[in-house]
Amino acid sequence: MMMKKMRCFFLLGLTIASISGLRAQAAPTKDEVSEMQAVSLLEIYPNPTSSYLNIEQQQFDGSISQLRITDLSGHMVYQIQEKFTQLSIFVGNWQKGVYMVFFRQGNKEVMKKIVVQ
């Protein structure tokens, strides 16, 4: 009798684990989608950096792109609006700290953090 109860509990545990596993593979959250878009649209390296920041578009569609970099207080430190596939920006004279990169191409938008050392 005791053995049957243990089996039921064990099987129930498997069922719960299976359901939990399905939840872990559910649709990505909004933040995860943004990060996936960021990875597929834009590559920024090296990060952190102390001299040059390289930015490459991974899916250039020939349209004008907008790139804006701000410090954490919202002050714009760099902006460009033109057709580009690759940029190299000198950041050696920027204050050390965290900056936000905002990128837009058509209806796609990406936001990433960079660190200047």
C-alpha positions as CSV (number, residue, x, y, z in Angstrom):
1,M,0.0,0.0,0.0
2,M,2.8,2.4,0.9
3,M,4.5,1.6,-2.4
4,K,1.5,2.7,-4.5
5,K,1.3,6.1,-2.7
6,M,5.0,6.7,-3.5
7,R,4.5,5.8,-7.1
8,C,1.5,8.2,-7.4
9,F,3.5,11.0,-5.8
10,F,6.4,10.3,-8.1
11,L,4.2,10.3,-11.2
12,L,2.5,13.5,-10.0
13,G,6.0,15.0,-9.6
14,L,6.8,14.1,-13.2
15,T,3.6,15.7,-14.4
16,I,4.3,18.9,-12.5
17,A,7.9,18.9,-13.7
18,S,6.6,18.5,-17.3
19,I,4.1,21.3,-16.9
20,S,6.8,23.6,-15.4
21,G,9.1,22.7,-18.2
22,L,6.4,23.9,-20.7
23,R,6.1,27.2,-18.9
24,A,9.8,27.8,-19.1
25,Q,9.5,27.5,-22.9
26,A,6.5,29.9,-23.2
27,A,6.5,33.0,-25.3
28,P,9.4,35.4,-24.5
29,T,8.7,38.5,-22.4
30,K,8.8,42.0,-24.0
31,D,12.3,42.5,-22.6
32,E,13.5,39.2,-24.1
33,V,12.0,40.1,-27.5
34,S,13.8,43.5,-27.3
35,E,17.1,41.8,-26.5
36,M,16.6,39.3,-29.4
37,Q,15.9,42.2,-31.7
38,A,19.0,44.0,-30.4
39,V,21.2,41.0,-31.1
40,S,19.8,40.5,-34.6
41,L,19.8,44.2,-35.6
42,L,22.9,45.7,-34.1
43,E,26.3,44.5,-32.9
44,I,28.2,46.9,-30.6
45,Y,31.7,46.1,-29.5
46,P,33.9,46.2,-27.5
47,N,31.7,46.8,-24.5
48,P,33.1,48.0,-22.2
49,T,35.5,50.3,-24.2
50,S,37.9,53.1,-23.5
51,S,38.7,54.3,-27.0
52,Y,36.6,53.3,-30.0
53,L,33.1,51.9,-30.1
54,N,32.2,49.9,-33.2
55,I,28.6,49.6,-34.3
56,E,27.5,47.3,-37.1
57,Q,24.0,46.8,-38.5
58,Q,23.2,43.2,-39.0
59,Q,20.1,43.7,-41.2
60,F,20.8,46.9,-43.2
61,D,17.8,47.5,-45.5
62,G,19.1,50.5,-47.4
63,S,17.0,53.0,-45.4
64,I,18.1,55.9,-43.3
65,S,19.0,54.8,-39.7
66,Q,19.0,56.9,-36.6
67,L,21.5,56.3,-33.8
68,R,21.5,58.3,-30.6
69,I,23.8,57.9,-27.6
70,T,22.9,59.5,-24.3
71,D,24.4,59.5,-20.8
72,L,22.2,58.3,-18.0
73,S,20.9,61.7,-17.2
74,G,19.5,61.9,-20.8
75,H,22.1,64.3,-22.3
76,M,22.8,63.5,-25.9
77,V,26.5,62.8,-26.5
78,Y,26.3,61.5,-30.1
79,Q,23.7,61.4,-32.9
80,I,23.7,60.4,-36.5
81,Q,20.8,60.0,-39.0
82,E,22.0,58.6,-42.3
83,K,22.5,55.3,-44.2
84,F,25.2,53.3,-42.6
85,T,26.2,49.7,-42.1
86,Q,29.2,50.2,-39.8
87,L,30.4,53.0,-37.5
88,S,33.5,53.6,-35.4
89,I,33.0,56.2,-32.8
90,F,35.8,57.7,-30.7
91,V,34.8,57.7,-27.0
92,G,38.2,58.3,-25.5
93,N,37.2,61.8,-24.4
94,W,33.8,60.9,-23.0
95,Q,33.3,60.7,-19.2
96,K,33.6,57.2,-17.7
97,G,30.3,55.6,-17.1
98,V,27.2,54.0,-18.6
99,Y,25.5,55.3,-21.7
100,M,22.4,54.3,-23.6
101,V,22.4,53.6,-27.3
102,F,19.1,54.1,-29.1
103,F,18.9,52.8,-32.7
104,R,16.0,53.0,-35.1
105,Q,15.7,51.6,-38.6
106,G,12.2,51.8,-40.2
107,N,9.8,50.5,-37.6
108,K,12.4,48.5,-35.6
109,E,13.9,50.0,-32.5
110,V,16.7,48.8,-30.2
111,M,18.1,50.1,-26.9
112,K,21.4,48.9,-25.5
113,K,23.7,49.9,-22.7
114,I,27.4,50.5,-23.2
115,V,30.1,51.2,-20.7
116,V,33.0,53.7,-21.2
117,Q,36.0,53.0,-19.0
